[in-house]
Amino acid sequence: MSHNTFGYLFRVTTWGESHGPAIGCVVDGCPPLIPLVEDDIQGFMEKRKPGQSRFTTQRREADQVRILSGVMVDEDGVQRTTGTPISLLVENTDQRSKDYSEIKDRFRPGHADFTYQSKYGIRDYRGGGRSSARETAMRVAAGAVARKVLEGVTIRGALVQVGPHKIDRENWDWAEVDRNPFFAPDKDAAEHWATYLDGVRKAGSSVGAVIEIVAEGLPVGLGAPIYGKLDTELAAAMMSINAVKGVEIGNGFEAAALTGEANADEMRMSDDGMPRFLSNNAGGVLGGISNGDPLVVRFAVKPTSSILTERKSVTRHGEEVDVRTKGRHDPCVGIRAVPVGEAMMACVLADHWLRHRGQVGAFG
């Protein structure tokens, strides 16, 4: 398994650097005959792209995606997947490499500069190269393709905490997510975060966040025991997103404070003759296999490491220095991680969907 590729049957390989001419990905294993045009992908790209509010980096990228392969127009005039690799391309148009000239030989605290230099003997100091969150644009593109595989499944994400400030879950409203720049399901929290982040931004600092991703409409049976667990691979997928430092499924770490009686999801029979759960502490997964309830994943994103406040560091020549990172950066990188988390959920679920079909047969 390449370190630029994830998935087994639905496989995604990304390529390109933050300050290169373009970034792209190849999606392999997508079934044939699925209608797919660039507009199916572009809407999700719009949610992630930079420069949409004062609370994200002001880098201006159109993030216009192009489909280069893997589709053709049928006799009815519908463009469909062919079952061959789907190649997607996004051109970089707003690089400012000169912003990074001062840190060419300096390791930025909190960044991958030191580890990349130590491992490879070379690093792309212009925005981080492959370690840049710019790479996640192609995950979002791949996730849009994955959603086309997942018939009847709804995947939605929301920001539920910024710094120490959490949403009020009693106010949860999915409709609010598209009405504010934070993907917040709580209108009051969004208003509070705006004031809070204005202060953080003006101070040249940054804060972390927690994102929640929910998939609904899943059948029972996605995932496999032991090493192919659905929650295992979801956790790995979310941990692969830039700046993510923790992942939990369902109750997650809160489960440690519960009794067995409180944590167990009791069951009864529903009117349609199928078992139903009276709660969802498990987050939709039991024994690594989906149980039909909403699949709930949360992940924590650390504060953006690029800040205007000077921090102690060293150069690659062993000199002690103070580093102040210039350029255009997110005061809370967790905001734009919401559509990325949705995309990674979609890719993992599409992969397990196809793996289930290959081993057990079609659902239903």
Secondary structure, DSSP 8 states (H G I E B T S, - for coil): --TTEE-SSSEEEEEE-TTSSEEEEEEE---TT-B--HHHHHHHHHHH-S-SSTTS--------EEE-SSEEE-TTS-EEE-SS-EEEEEE-----GGGGGGGTTB--TTSSHHHHHHHHS---TTTTGGGSGGGHHHHHHHHHHHHHHSTT-EEEEEEEEETTEE--GGG--GGGGGGSTT--S-HHHHHHHHHHHHHHHHTT----EEEEEEEES--TT-S-SGGG-HHHHHHHHHHTSTTEEEEEETTGGGGGGS-HHHHS--EEE-TTS-EEES--TTTTEETTEE-SS-EEEEEEE---S--SS-EEEEBTTS-EEEE---S---S-TTTTHHHHHHHHHHHHHHHHHHHHHHHT----
